[in-house]
């Protein structure tokens, strides 16, 4: 459900992986998931400074942890989640499971046919000593209820729409009465894992000089509070000085912030949770993979970085410099987004046979082997087989519905009235809507030509897009490639729907942001359903919506397989391989591995130095 936390597409996808912009890739040279790093040995020491590498263009620009729909900078969550964690913590060590120890609840129970959720909070405190209570939950609920759909993580019908009423029988208990029954796996792992608790006693204000009240308890007041917090939260010059942002419940507080993306956390001295942080964390931006690799090879102050896939041969050298190496699959879906409402190319991609031909021309297995050295999920559909083997259907595990087949692509196009020009540009010769014609909205002599935008900064991404461009030429599908900084893409590529597709943000044709991370339950809600916040291209299918809903309401494995296979076949995105992450870290840094698959290794509260 959460878009901003997941390096969502417009960051939205949100890069939660170390050094991973939405589509920066890394890989390895053997099997996915091998290499769990080496555990640091020696005596644990308090303090020290961890310096963490981030890619160019990864600067957060909002500190308020409920981003508005207009702010698609996915790096914001990397700034905020260390200070205001979510009610349900995802990833238990290296397991794809909820982490009860780091979650804010002590118990979470479903009743009344899974229509009621009773949440008991742990007796933790805010950094100013005030207890965390059920009022902090209702504060968040009231703000969201009054301000949707102006919340980037909002999906129509889900939170807060799906809550009929909230009861708080005491300061530590929250009772959610839902509008219908939900699959507990889905609701806990995809909905409640996207809700932070926020300090009502400090933030329920309408102005900087105003007093704290209960303004959120009316719709008008909740809008005023929301607008105030959004305005304050976007002022990057006051991220470290504004008293609002000093009241946290996470393991860290923010000590410094630079608009270029460098910022520093220090341990929250008043943290009352299970795992207190011990080391200061410096987040440092590097302008290129080469600059980061040079810093690693210099054996200097850089503690944690990401090794680009094309530099795998440097692993031996890095180990001699005192580093350990660990890689992990990313729990997300990777692909090229299609703009179904682009005036020129929308009619083309609206034809399933054209999408099928484009997928038939993507040599995913070769990309995994040659570009990512084997360290990538093959991208056979909407559920990665490496990170989510328990949810992957037999169809996906066997290669997906569209293995590489250029001859099939050519045959499909010819059967629908196209003059196929291998090495050139195919053109429509039979306009019309019959089964043997090009399709609605496609004109005589119209060319199969697209501009493909993608996020700059990764050599392997450049190589993958070039490979797709080259293989597409076999059926005369012309792709013009253009790479741009991730934040540039995020600011110019907007959500396009039947009711809203302004030329200023919907002029794009194809775009590859990299991947959209999943929660523990990998349903396509927010990504492939009609008007989902991550459904930037406007794909809409009543059958898709129904199947996604069924995965949310029922826990049947067959129901999930049906959804997964339908989505894989319908191609709301063009599926591409998803590289794994290779992280490099100082061998005397304990607690780093095994990696949490749902935070992209960003669990610095677990890290400590040894001697």
N, C-alpha and C positions, 0 to 999 in steps of 0.2 A: 504494500500500500504506500509506503513512504517513497517519495520520488527524490527529494533533495538528499536523502541519506545515501542514495545509491547513485552514485555517479551517474546520475540519470542522464538521460539523454540530455539534453540541454543541461547536462550535469545532473542533472537529474541523474543520472547517472551520475553521478556524483561520484567522484573519485575517492573512494575510501581506501584504495590500495596505495601503499607507499609508492610514491613516485609515479603513480599511474594516472595520467590524464585520461579522459574518457576512453581514448582508444590507444594509448601508448601500449606497446606490447613487449613482452619478454618471454623467454622460453628457456629450453634446456636441450640436452642431447640424448635423453633416454626417456623412460616412462614417466608419464604424468604423476605428480605426487611423490616421486622418489626424493630422497634427500631431506630428512627432517631436521637437519642441522645437528650440531653437537652441543650437548648440555654443558653450560659453563660450570667449571669446578672451582673449588676454593671457598674461602670464607666470604659471606655476604657482607657488603659494606653499605652504609647509609650515604646518601648524597651522590655527588658526581653530576656530570652533564652529558646527556645523550643528544647528539646532533643528528637530525633526521633530514634526509634529502627529499625535496619535492621538485617536480618539473616546472619549467618556465610557464608562466600563465596560470599558476594555481592559487593566486591570491584570493582569499575570501573577501567578501564585501558587505557581509551582514552578520551581526552577532546575535540578534534576537532569534531564538531557535525555532520559530514558526514562520518560515519564509513565505512571503506573498507569492501569488501566482505569477507576478511580473518579474520575479527574481529567480532566474534559472541557473545561477552559479552553484554547481554541485559541490564546490570545495568549501562552502559555508559549513556544511555538517562536520567537516574535519576540524573546524575551529570550535564548534559549539558542543559536540558530543562529549568532550572531556570535562566540560563544566556542568552540563545539564543532561545527564544520561536518560535513556528511555526506561519506561516502566518495566518492560521485559527486555532483558539483555540477550542478544543473539550470540551463539557460538560459545561452547563450553570447552575450553582448551582447543584441541584440534577437531572437535566433534561438531557436526551440524545439528546442534541441539540448543535448547534454551539453557542459559547459565543461571541457575537459581541463586547462586552466591552473590552475583553482581547485579541481579534484578532488584528493583525497589519493593517488590511484594514478598511477603512471607508465605502466603498461600493464595491460590487462585482456583476457584471451583465453579463448575457449570451445573445448573439445575434447571428444573421446569422444562425438560425437553430441549436443553441447550439454548433456552431463551433468556436465562438469567446468569450473570457472571458476578460472583462475589469475590472481591479482592481485599486481602488484608495487607496493610502496609507494614514494613519494618519500622522499628522505632529509631529511624535515622533523623539527622538534623541538617538544617541549612548551615552554611558557613558562619552566619551571624548568631548561631546558637538556638534559633527558633526551630521547633519540631516540624518535620514534614508531615502533613496531615491530608485527610481526604478533601479538605478545602482547596488544597493546591491542585487536586485533580479537577474539581468543579470549576476552578478558575480557568484552566485550559479548555475544558469542555464549553464553558460559556463564551469564551473568546472565539472558539472555532465555530460554534453554532451560529453566532451572530455575524460571522465574517466569511463563511463559505459562500461562493466558491473562490474567494480571494485568499486561498491557502494552497500552496503548490502541491501538497500531498492529498488534496481532496479528490475523492472519487465519488461521484453521485451514487447515493444509496448506501455507502459505507459511512464510517465515522465522520461526523457526528449524526448523520441522518438516521443511522440504524439504531440509535438509542432512543427508546420511547420515554424513559425517565431515568434519573440518577437519584439514588438514595445514599445518604451518608449517616447511618445510624450512630456512628461515633467517629472520633477523630482518626481512627486507624482503619476504618472499613468503608469500602465503596461497593455499592450494588448497582450494576447496570442491568436495566430491564430493556431487552432488545426487542426490535419490531418483529423478529422472526427467529427461528432456530438457525444456528450456524455450526459449521464444522469446528469443533474446539481447536483442532490443529491450526486451521486457517485463522481463526479469530485471535488466538493467542500469538501466533508466530508472524502474522502479516498485518494485523490491525493494532493490537496493544503494544507490539514492539515498535510502533511508530509514534507513540504518545509519550512525551516527556512530562514530568511534573515541574511546575514553575512556581516561584515564591509569591503567592498572592499577597502576603503581608508586606512585601516590598515593591511589587510591580503593579498593583491595582490602583493606578494613577492616571489622570487625564492630562497632566502637565508636569514639567520638571519641578515646579515650585508648589504644586498642589499636594494636598494630603492624601495618604492612602485611605481608600474607602472600600465599599462593596459595589463599585460602579459596574462591574461585570455582570451583576445580577439583573440588569435590564439590557435589552437589546441595544438601545441608544448608548448606554454607558459602555457596553462591551465594544462597540464600534469606536468610541472615543479612546478607550484604553488601547485597543489594537493599533489605531492610527498613531498614537503617541509612541508606543513601543517600537513600531516599525520605523518611525522617523528617527528616534534615538538610536535604534539598532543599526541604521545605515550610515551613521556618522563615524567613519573609520578613524578620525582624529581623536575620538574620545573612547575608543574601545577599552583602554586600560585605566581611564580616569573616571568614567561615568559610574556613580555609586550603584546604579541598577545592576551592572554586570559583575559587581563584586560579591553578590549574593548567589552562591552556587551550591550544588549538592554533589558535584562530581569530585573526582580525585585531584583535579588541578584548578588553579586560577591563572588568569592571563597576566603575565608580567610585562610584556612588551609586544608591540605590533607595528609592522611597517607595511605600508600599502603595496609594496612590491611582492608581498607574500611571505616575508620572514616574520615569525612571531615566536614567542617563548612562553612556555608554561612553567610554573613552579608548583610543587605539591601544595594542596589545600591543607593547611595545618589543622583545620577544624573538621576534616573529613571524618564522618562517622560510619562509613561503609566497611565492607569486609576486607578490601584490598587497598590500603593506603599507598600512595605513590612515595617513592624514595628519592628519585632523581629529577633534576631539572631537565626539561626537554626543549631544545632549540630546533625549530622548524626552519630549514634553510632552502631557498630556491636556487636551482642550478639552471643556467640558460640552455644547456644541452646535455645529451647523454655523455658526450665526450668529456665535458667539464666535470660531470659527476664521477665518471670512471677515473679521470686523472686524480681527483681528490681521494678516491678509494685507494688507488695504487700508491699514492704518496704516503699512505699509512698515517695520516694526520689525525685531525679532530673529528672527521666524519665517522659517526658510529653506526648508522644504518642507512643503506642506500639500496637502489634497485639496479640489477645488472641487466643491461639490454641483451636481448636474445643473440644479437650478432656478436656479442663479446663473451660468449660462453667459454671460449678458449682461455679467457683471462682468469678463470676460477683458480687454477693452480697457483698463479702468481699472487692472487689475493689471499689465498690461504697462507702463503709465506709472509704476508704483511700482517697476519694476526686476525684474519676474518674467517668466519664460518659462513656457509651458504645453505639456504633452504628455499624450496620452491613449493608452490601450492596452486591448484586449480582455482579459478575465480567462480564463485556461485552467481552466475549471471547469464544473460542471453546476449549474443553478439549478432550484429547484422547491419544491413544497409536499409535505412528508412526510405520509404517511397511517399512522395507527396501526391495523394490522390486528388487534390484540388488545384494543382498547378494547371493554369489555363492551357499550356502547351502540351505537357507530358502526362497530365492527369488521366486523360482518356486512354493513353497507352498502358500505364501501369494498372489501370482498372480492369484490364483484361487478364484473367487468370492465366491463359495460355502464354502470354508474353512474360509474366512473372515466372512461369514454369521454365520457359526457354532460357531466361536469364540465370535461373538457378542451375539448370542443366549444364550451363557453360562455366560454372564456378567449380574449379578443380580443388575442392576442399582438402582432400587427402594429400595432394601435392603441396598445398600451402602449409599444411601441418608439418610435412616432412622437410620441405626445402626452405621455407621461410622461418618456421619456428622450431626446427630441429627436433620435432616430436613432442615439444612441450606446449601443447594446445589442445583444447577440446575441439573435436571435429566440426562442431556447429551443424549438426544434422537436423535441428529443429529448435523449438522454444525451450527445451529443458536440457541443460548440459549433461552429458553422460558421465563425465568425470567427477564433477562436484555433487551431482544429484543422482547417483546410480540407483538409489532406492526409488526414485520417482520416474526414471527414464523408461519409456515404453519399449517393447521388443522392436518396434519399427525404427525408433531412433537408434537403438543399440546395434541394429543390423545395417546402419548406414543412412537411414532416413529415406523419404519417398523420392528424393531427387539426386541419385548418384551422378557423377560427372558423365555426360553423354552428349557431346556436340552434335552428333548425327540426329539425335532425337530433337534437339533444339531447332535444327534446320528444318526437319520434317514438320514440326508444329507450326512454324512460321509459314511455310509453303502451303500447308493445309488451310491456313486462314487468310490466304490471298496476298501474301507478301512475295515480292521479288527479292530473294536472298542474294546478297552480294558479299561473299566471304572476303575479308580484307578491306571491304569498302563499307557502304552504308545501305542497309536493306530499306526498301520503300514499299508502301502499300499500293497494290495494284487493283484490289477488289474492295473498295469501301462499301460498308453496309453492315447489317446486324445479323445476317444468317450465320450458320455454323461454319460456312466456308469463306466468310468475309472478315475484314479486319476488325470490325467492332464499332460500337457507338462512339461518335465523336471523332473518329479517325478519318482523315480526308485522303483523297487520291494523291499519290506520290509523297505522302507524309513519310518522313524519315524516322528510323529507329535510332534516335540520337538523344543522349542525356548528359547533363553536367553532374558529376559526382563530387560533392564536397566532403572533405574529411579532415580530422584534426591533425595538425602538424606536430612535428617534434619527435617522431619515432621512425627509425630506418626500416624496421620490420613492417610497420603499417604502410610506408611508401612501397615496399616490395610487394605486399599483399595486394594493394590496390592496382599496382602495375600489372601483376599477374592476372587479376580479374579483367582488367582492361584488355590485355592481350588475348585471353581466351575468348572474350566476348566477340572479338573480331571474326572468329570462325563462322559466326552466323550473321555477320554484318551489323552487329549492334555496336554503335559507337559510343564510347564513354570518354568524356573530356574531364580529366582529373584536376581538382584544385584543392590544395591544402591550405588551411587557415588555423591560427591559434585557437585553442579550444574555447576560450572566452569570447573570441570573435564569433565563432559559430553559435555559441549559446545566446549571444545578444542579437543575432540577425536571423536565426532560424526559429520561427515561431510555430505555435500550434495551429494547424489548419483544419477546419471543420466545415460541415455543410453550411453552417450559419455564420461563420467568421473565417475568412481567408484573405486578409488585406495584403495587397501587393508588397508592402514594405517588409513583411515578415514571412510571407508565403510564396515568394518568388522562387524559392529553391525547388529542385527537382528530385535529386537523390542526396542523402547525407549519411555519413558513417561517423557517429560519435564514439564508437568503440563497443560499448556494452551497457546494459542496464542491469545493475545488480538485483538479485532476488533476496527476499527474506527466506526464512527456513522452509516455508511452504511455497514452492515455485509456481504458483498460479499466474496467469497472465493479466490479472486485474491491474489496472492503471496503464498497461502497455498495449494490449490488443483489443480491449473492449471499447465500444463506441463512446467517444468523448472522454476516454481515460486521459489523465494528465500527462502521461508519457507517450500517448498515441499522437505524436506530433503530425503525422502524415494524414490523419483523418480516416484510417481504415475503419470500415463499419460493416458488421455482419450480424444479423439477428441471431443466427445459429451460434456464432462465436460468443455473443453476449450470454446466450442461454447456457452454453457449456461452461463458461467461466463461472457463472452463478452457481451451477451445479457443483463445481469443485469447492466452492465456498460454503455451500449448505450441506453437502454430504461427504462422508469420509471414504467412500468406496474407491478402491484402487482402479477398478474398471472405469468408473466415471472419470477419473483423472486421465487414464490412458486414452479415452475417447476424446477428451478435450485436447490432449497433447497431439494426437495423430491428426485431428482435424486442422489444428493450427499449423502443424508442420506442412500439411498438404496445401493449405490456402495461401500461405506466404504473405502474411501481413507485412513482414519484413523479408528481405533476401538474406538467407542464413549464411553466415561466414564463421570461420574458426575463431575461437576465443583463446588467446594465449594465456598461459599461466604466469604467475609472478615468480621471479627469482630475486629473493632478498639476500643482501650481504650485510653481515653484522659483526661487530667486534666479538671475538671469541670469549672475552671476559664479561660479556653482557648476558646475565642470567634472565630467565623468564621469557625470553623472546620466542622460543619454539617449545611446543608445536604452535603453529600459527592459527589464530582464530579466523576461520574462513569468511566470517561475516563482518569483520572489521578491517580486512586487508592488512593485518598485522598491527593495526593501530590499537594496541593495548598497553601503552607505556606505563600505566599504573602497575603492571606486572613486572616491569623491567628493573633490574638492579645490577650493580657492578660487583665483581668478585676480586679477591686478591690472593 
